[in-house]
Amino acid sequence: MNATMLQGFHWYTEGNGTFYNHIKESSDWLQELGITSIWLPPAYKSSGGGYSVGYDPYDLYDLGEFDQKGTVATKYGTKEQYLDTCKTLQSKGISIIADIVLNHKAGGDEKERFHAVKVDEHDRQKNISEPFEIESYTKFTFPGRAGKYSDFEWDFTCFSGVDYAEGHENGIFQIIHDHGDGWEEVIGNEKGNYDYLMYNDIDHRNPFVREELSKWAIWYHDQIFFDGVRLDAVKHQSPDFYKEWLHNLRSNTGKNIFAVGEYWAPGLLPLMLDYIDATEGCMSLFDASLQRNFHIASKAGGEYDLRRIFDQTLVASRPDLAVTVVANHDTQPLQQLEAPVEPWFKPLAYALILLREDGYPCVFSPDLYGTGYSDKGKDGNDYEVFMPKVDGIEALLKARKENAYGLQRDYFEDAHCVGWTREGDGFNKGCAVVMSNQDQYEKPMEVGAAYAGHSFYDLLGRFDHKIEIDENGWGNFTCPAGNVSVWVPE
């Protein structure tokens, strides 16, 4: 069966410990839709306690088990619920993709004094102070856990920078210590060096830190037996660290654990390819460039040249290492990397990631379930957001599960109407996909001589008529204005 990932959460997923139960109760439906893996949110206690989405990690060993940061459960539920949900999904053939956040830590237990230098936020290679002593929350003792699972305590030598110094205005303070001057080497020169992102920046050059994070990964695997990992903010971490970390994880578990990194560089394909080279292809990456193309195409409407939709994308350059997305928790409205795809274009975008041979598609949960939420925008005003379920998403998933197999023939010669066919593979029948961003179109395409004399119908229900395939295996496939049709054999 074709692999399909679901990002099971979003930035505004309901809290109060309801999430794990919701996913567990959805498991039969997800299996039926052909979801083969689910990316679950960061499951460990974060500095925001029961309100945290999970990207401000405090204690990696607390999966909703200890009374820390004002709560036992995380936003998503207790450790018991988490383990139970993972087991339920796995019993139905759905793999777990664990969200791994190893770039930074937040919510330190005690302050320490140490020397640092303040750097320019826009050019982190540029010092804007002399070295001086600061005090910051860099000591992590995890009193609520009291040494269970690990007695490792974090201190300032485990970090390369902080954004808080007692008695000073917030800024970026680079820590001065023995085992490495300056920031870690990262790909690209954005902000001079973009090693520092937020909170207490973990220094992966510290051998004790690397050893602890390796031990933790094996411990975490043995809790839920994940089959894959989603690696947060890899752009801000040394490629060498993840090469070593993934090698150790795979060799110690004896599993070829799937990994996808978040190297978010929309429109900057060369940087993503450089990162793949630097990590020697040990992980896939989310195709940020394709997501950006979807965003632009959806805003431009009928002005966009659909033949260009795969230009400068990872899926076109390295299809073996591309995880394709239409949206995620960072690009959704009111979030940091906001780049929403307009609702009219989402069925086209999902057809482009679900029904073609290249890439590993990841469906975003609001696009499958629908959601609504409110938050402040970047301008400080309050906004209400409604994200409807994508029109036809269940049928598109069904088509991926049952029809997106075999030889692919592309028909990308028209700027405003593109299509392709899949011939099937002997076990599964094929399909014909045609889409337009302007008027209703009819496109002649070949599905293969095996379908001569067969009738195809529109799985998405846009049209009632049937299309007859001629003796050479060709048919004239229609699609509605500004929409997509998926034609499958009766």
N, C-alpha and C positions, 0 to 999 in steps of 0.2 A: 504493500500500500504506500502511496505517496506520503512523505513526512510533512506534517503541518503543525506548527507551534502556535499556541495561544498565549499572549501576554495576559495573564488572568486578572490583572488589577490595573488601576490608573491612579493618578495623583489624588483624586477625590473619592476613592473607594470608601464605602461606609465603614466606620470603625466599630467600636463597642464589641469587638470579638466576634462579629457576625460573618467575617469573610471566609474563614476555613469551612464553616458549615455550608455556606452558599456554594462554594466550589465542590464540596463533597456531594451536595444534593444535585448539582448539575452534571455529575460525572457520567451518568448513562447517556444523557443527551450529547455531551461532548464526544463521547466514544462513537455514537451514531453519526455525528457530523464528520468524523474522520480526523479529529484532533489526536495527534500522536504524542505530543509533548506539551507541557504547560509550564510557563515561566512564572514562578511564584515570587512575591515581593520579598525584600530582605526580612528575614524571620527573627533577627536578633534584636535585643533591647537597644534602643537608641536614646539619645539624650532627651528627646521629647516624650519619652515614656509611651503611654497609651494613645498619644495623639500623633506620633511620628510615622511618616510614610516609610522610614527606614534608612534614609540616606545620610543620617547623622549618627553612625553606629557608635555605641558606647561599649557594650560587652558582647563579643561574638559568641561566647559560650552560653549566653542566656537566651534561650529560644522561647521565652515566656514561662519560665520556671521559678525565677527568684524575685523577691520583692525589692526591686531597684527602680530608681527614677519614678517613684510614686505608684508603681503598679507591678503586679505579677505578670499578667497577660500583656502582650504587645497590642498594638492597634488591631491586629488581625486575629488574635486569640491566644490560647495557652499552648504550651509545648505539647501537651497531650492531644489537643485538637489538631495541631499541625501534623504530628506523627500519624494520627488516625486518617487525616485527609490524604496524606502522601500514600499510605498503604492502600486506601480505597482506589485512588487513581491508578496506582501501579497494578492492582488486581484486574483493572479493565484495560491494561495494555497502554496506559498513558504514562510516559516518562516524566520525571521531575527535572526541571531546569532551575537550579538554585541561584539566587541573586547574590553575588559576592562583591562586597564593598571594602576594598583593602587600600584605598588611597588615603584615608584620613580617619581620625577618631574624634569624638566630641563628648562633652560632658564630664571632663576630668574630675576626680574626687578631691584632689588637694593641689594647692599652689606650690610651685618651686621657683627658686631664683637661679638665673643663668644669664650668660651673655648672648646678645643678639645685635643685629644691625637692621635698621629699617630700610626697606627697598621701595622703589617707585612701583606703584601698582600696574602701570602701563609698560614698564620695562624692568622686569624683576632682576635683571643683571646689573642694574644701576643702584648703588647705595645712596641713600639720602640722609644718612646719619653716620657718626662714628660708632664703633662698637660700644654698647653700654649694657648695664645690668637691668633685666626686666623680671617681672614676676607673672606667671601665667599658670593656668590649670592643666598641667602636663603630667600629673601623677595620677595613674589609674590603679586603684587597689581593689576595686569591686567588693566592698565589704558585705554586700548582700549575698554574694556567692561563696564567700569565705574559703577560697582556694579549691573548691570542688572542680574537677576536670583539669584545671591548670592552676599552678601557683605563680605564674608569670605576672609580674607587675610592670606596667609601662611608666617610663619617666622621660625627662626632656631629651635624653640621649637617643630615644627611639623616634624622634621627630626632626624634620628639617626646617619647619617654620610654623608660626602660629599667627592668628589674626587678632589676638587679645593680649594686651599688656596692662596690668593693673596701674591705674593712674595716668594712662596715656590714651590719646585718641586711637580708635581702631585703625589698623593698617596691616601691612604684611611685614612680619619680623622674622628675618632669617636667623636661625639658631647657629651659634658658633660652637662646634665641638670637634673632637679629635679625629673621628673616623671618616671625615670627608668634608672638604670646604665647599661652600656653594650648593647649588641645586643639583639634583640628579640629571643625567643626560636624558633628554626626551626628544622625540621626533619633531622637527619643525622649529620655527623661531618666533611663534606667536607670543606676544608680551615678553619678548626677549628670551624667556624660558618659562614654559607653562607647567612646570612641575607643581607649583603651589596652586591649589584650587580653593580650599576652604578648611576651616577648623584647624585641628592639629595635623599637619601633613606628615604622614608616616615616611620615615627614612628607610628605604629598602636596602641601603648599603650596610646597615647594621646587621651583622651576622646573627645576633641573638633574635632580632625581629624576624629575619627570614626563616630561622629554625622554628620559631613559635607559630608563624603563619602556616608553615608546612604541616606542623603537628596538628594545628587546629583544623586544617582542610580534611585530614584523614579522620579526625574525630567527628567532624560534621558529616562527612560521607557515611560514617558508620551509624549515625542517628537516623538518616532518612533514605540512604542508598540512592542518592541522586545519580542520574545518567548524564547530566550536562550542567554547565555553569554559564551564567551570564556575568561578565566581568565589567564592573562599573568604572567609568572614567579612565580607561587605559591610556588615553591621550596624555594624562598627567602623571604617568608612572613609567619607570624604566622598562623597556622591552625585555631586558635581560632577566628582570625579576620574574615576569610571568612565564618566560621560557623555562626557568628552573622550577617554579611553583607547579606548573602543569605537568612537567616531566615527573616530579616527585609524586604528585597526586595519582597520575596514571600508573606509575610503576608500583606504588604501594597498595593501590586498590586492585591492580590487575585488570583494570577496565580502560578501554579507549574512550575516556570521558570527553564528550563533545564540549567545546568551548566557543562562545561568541563574545567578542569584545565590543564595548561601546567606544569607538573612536569617532566621535561626531565631528566630521569635517565636511559639511555639505558643499558640493561644488569643488572640492579640493581632492579629487581622486589621487593625484600623485602622492600626497601625504599618506593616504590610506594604503597605497601600494608600498610605500617606503616602510610603513609599520609592519605590513605582512612580511616584507623581506627581513626586517630587523628581528622579527619573532620566528623566522624560518617557517612560516605557514602553520604554526602550532595552534592557531585559533582562526575562526571565521570572524567577520566583522559585519555589523549592521550596515546596509547600503544607504548611508546618509544622503548620497548624491541622487539616488533614485527617488527618495522621499521628497527631496527638494524639487526635483523635476515634476513630481505629482502636484506639489503645492503650487508651483508656477503655472502648470497647465490648467489647473482648476480655476485659478484667478483670471487667466487670459481667455478662457472660453474658446470660442470659435476662431480666435486669432492664432492659437498655438498650432505648431506643426507637429502632429502626432508621430511623424517619422523620426523625430528627434528625442522621443521619450526615454530611450536607453543611452543617449549620448553621455559620455563621461561618467558612467555608472560602474560600480563594482561588479554588478551581475553581468555586464557585458565584457569586463576585463578578466575577472576571476570568478566565474560562476560557481566554481567548487567551494569558494570561501565566502559567498555572499548570502547573508540573511536579509531578506527583503521585507520592508515594512511600509505601510501606508501612514501610520501614526504611532506614537508611543506617549508615555506619561510626560516626557519633556516637551514634545511638539504640540500637545493638546492646548486648546485655548486657555489663556491666562498663565501659561507656564513659561519658564526661562527661555526655551528655544522655540517658542510658539511659531508653528508653520503649518496651520491646519489645511487640510485638503477639503475643498468645498463639497457639500453633500452630493451634488449632482454628479461629481466626478468619481466619487468613491467606488461605485460599482465597476467603473472602467479600470480604476487602479487595482482593485482586488482581482479582477479578471486577469490583469497583466502579471500579478505575482502568483496567483493560484493555478492558472491553467496553462502556463508555459513550462518548458522542460528545465529551465535554469533557475537556480536559487532555491533557498529554503525559506518558504514564506512564514511570516509571523503575523497573526491576526490580533488586533488590539481589542480588548474586552468591551469598551463602549460601542465599538462598531458591530459587535455581536449581540450585546444585551441592550444597548441604549443607556443613556444616563443624563442626569441634569445636576448642576451644582452652581454655587455662586462664590465669588472671590473678588479681591481687589485687582484691578489691572495695573500695568506699569505706571499709569498716570494717577494712581491713587484712588480712582473712582470704583464704585461697586458695580459688578456685572453679573448678570444671570446667563448661564450657558446651558443650552439644550443640545445634546448630541444624540440624534435619533439612530436607531439601529439601521445599518446600511441596507438599502433596498436590494433584496435578492441575495443577501449574504449566505443564507442557509443553502440555497440552490447552488451558489458558486462553490461552496464547500463540498456539497454532494457531487458536483461535476468533477472537482479535483479528486475526490475519493474513487469515483467510478469511471470517469471518462478522459482524464488528462494523462494519457499514456501513448507511447509509440512515437513514430516519426512525426516531426513537426515541420510544416510548410508555412513560410511567412509570406504575407501579402502586405507589405509596408510601402507601396508605391504612391499612395495618395496622401496628401498632407492632412486631410481631415477625416479619412476613414481608413483604418487599418484592421487587419484580420490575420488569423492563422488557423490551421487545422492540425488536429492530432489524429493519427491513423488508427490508434489502438494497438494492442500488443499480443493479440491472440487470446488473452484471458479477459481483457477489458475492452469495451467498445470505445471509439474515439469521439471527437467533437469538432465543431467549427465555431470559432469565436469571431465576431465582427463588431466594431465600435466606431462611433462617429462623435465629433465635437461640434458638428454643424447640423446639416440636414439629414433626413432619412436617406439611407443608401442601400444599394444592392450590389454585392461584390461576388463575382465568380471566383470560386476557390475549389481546389481538388482535395477530396477526402480519401481517395484511393479506390481502385477498381473493385475491391471487395464489397463496396457499398452500392455498386451499380444496381439500379432498380429499387433501392431502399428509400424510405421516407424519413426525413429528419423533422423534429418539432422543436420549438423554442422553449427550453427548460425554464427560462425566467418569465415566461408567460407574456412577453411583450407583443407577440403576434399569435393569432389563432391558426393561420394557414400552415400547411406542410410544405416542405421542399423536397422535390423528387431529384434523386441523383441519376445522372445520365449513364450511358453504357461505358464511358471513359472514367467514371468516378468523380465527375464535377457537378457542382450545384451552384445556383445563384442565391446567395445568403443575404437576407435583409437585416438591417438594424434600424432602430428608431432614431430620431433626431436627438443628438446630445446624450446618447445612451449606449448600452451594449446588449447584444443578444448572444445566447449560447445555444447552439443547435446540436441536438444529440439524436442518434438513431432510435426509431420506435422499437 
